[in-house]
Amino acid sequence: MIMTNTRKPFIHPYIPNSVPRTKQEMLKEVGAGSIEELFEAIPERLRSKGKMNLPEPILSEHDLRRHVEELLSRNQTTDELISFLGAGCYNHFVPSICDEVNSRGEFLTAYAGEPYDDHGRFQALFEYTSMMAELLNMEVVNVPTYDGFQAAATSLRMACRIYGRNEVLLPATISPDKRSKILDYLKPEIKVEYTDYAHTGLLDLEDLKRKISEQTAAVYLENPGYLGILELHAEEIGGISHQNGAVFVVSVDPISLGVLAPPADYGADIVCGDIQSLGMHMNYGGGQAGFIATRDEEKYVMQYPSRLFGIAPTEVEGEYGFGDVAYERTSFAIREEGNEWVGTAAALWGITAGVYLALMGPQGMREVGEAILSRTRYAMQVLGRIKGIRLPFTGSPSFREFVVNFDESGKTVQEINKALLSKGILGGKDLTKEFPALGNSALYCFTETTSQVMIDRHAAALEEIL
């Protein structure tokens, strides 16, 4: 008898399509003789033929779980460390009811649906947009976009469509990450210019006047800005925009609006931002969602690419239904005719933010805003007294964040943050590459979860390190 050494095909326990018969059935269905045929359009020089440097698959579910848990145990969170990191993603308090509601099956798994068969979700989002409109002093708010970056970029495209212009002005202090997203979204037909900032960190009004032109579709402002500074000349900036026929677009964090005037009160035409601060945990890429708000005017409403939910009476007296408004302007209706392409958005976070706003109410929003302001001010006073530290923008008011400069200490931000981490503290975000003009600086963040004890412990650690 001749024995043959036949190797059985490897069938992965977690990938059903690795079964040979299933593979063949799928290939037959699409009319392909082999998997290689599916990649014929990719040039040979771009294909990797060798074996990838990856560990062997873990076939035991118990061993796989243990392996993943060991990897996860290497992480350190803000539950274990004192954190002063912000710069766009913030460690705000998340009431347990936010997690309870957004984990319900009818919300967590809802993907699309129509107003006639999905009333609960549509009403929840309508209530969210209504509360946001009240907070923003605007009349129309969209169903959330992916994040605040997209909300800003879309707001600028809306402005360009409204007046048929192809240039926008951004502040030079904008987050480099947000700038990158906006540039990707506006290229190639929309030109982006930047307005400088004064020594106070505020926008340079004279530079704005020099750069704005009849081609400017929008002047974009962040208030508070990326560096935490509150713009004192926001109303004047809006006036300059309108005098030149441009749309005044303002990005704001809604958690600040319990203590700060909403952008609409100082002339904003389009307001945008991120709602991560309204009941969302920080996580790896999924805890962000953007909003856009305007007045209820056709020239603005018809330029929204995203869904707008409204309320309307039904045939039954006293009964109301919820559904899309001006659906034809979206890419869902006629894809090639949509203002912009809109796909899966972050509607679940809109429901979460709605729960947060309903729970907090006007008084709660005021209290959280006051808590953030007081902690920010206290931290500025404490850190400003430490030898080797300078606060470059103390002449301007700040909300939640401010810049700390270490030039006089003789140590780099990287060295300081490494030493702080050894003491269980996450220091501020290193700004040396993003804003070299600010020298050896870091951006520090203080939310309502930052206690006086944390600030004092951090100050004592810095004094020891410096």
HELIX and SHEET records of a PDB file:
HELIX    1   1 PRO A   16  SER A   18  5                                   3    
HELIX    2   2 PRO A   20  VAL A   30  1                                  11    
HELIX    3   3 GLU A   36  PHE A   39  5                                   4    
HELIX    4   4 GLU A   44  LEU A   46  5                                   3    
HELIX    5   5 GLU A   61  LEU A   72  1                                  12    
HELIX    6   6 SER A   96  ASN A  102  1                                   7    
HELIX    7   7 GLY A  105  LEU A  108  1                                   4    
HELIX    8   8 HIS A  119  LEU A  136  1                                  18    
HELIX    9   9 GLY A  148  TYR A  163  1                                  16    
HELIX   10  10 PRO A  176  LEU A  186  1                                  11    
HELIX   11  11 LEU A  205  LYS A  211  1                                   7    
HELIX   12  12 ALA A  234  GLN A  243  1                                  10    
HELIX   13  13 PRO A  254  SER A  256  5                                   3    
HELIX   14  14 PRO A  263  TYR A  266  5                                   4    
HELIX   15  15 GLU A  298  VAL A  301  1                                   4    
HELIX   16  16 TYR A  327  ARG A  329  5                                   3    
HELIX   17  17 ARG A  335  GLU A  337  5                                   3    
HELIX   18  18 ALA A  347  GLY A  384  1                                  38    
HELIX   19  19 ASP A  407  SER A  409  5                                   3    
HELIX   20  20 VAL A  413  LEU A  421  1                                   9    
HELIX   21  21 PRO A  436  LEU A  438  5                                   3    
HELIX   22  22 GLN A  452  ILE A  465  1                                  14    
SHEET    1   A 2 ILE A  82  SER A  83  0                                        
SHEET    2   A 2 ILE A 425  LEU A 426  1                                        
SHEET    1   B 7 VAL A 140  VAL A 141  0                                        
SHEET    2   B 7 GLY A 290  THR A 294 -1                                        
SHEET    3   B 7 ILE A 270  ASP A 274 -1                                        
SHEET    4   B 7 VAL A 247  SER A 251  1                                        
SHEET    5   B 7 THR A 216  GLU A 222  1                                        
SHEET    6   B 7 GLU A 167  PRO A 171  1                                        
SHEET    7   B 7 LYS A 191  THR A 195  1                                        
SHEET    1   C 2 PHE A 309  PRO A 313  0                                        
SHEET    2   C 2 TYR A 320  ASP A 324 -1                                        
SHEET    1   D 3 GLU A 401  ASN A 405  0                                        
SHEET    2   D 3 SER A 441  CYS A 445 -1                                        
SHEET    3   D 3 LYS A 429  ASP A 430 -1                                        
END                                                                             
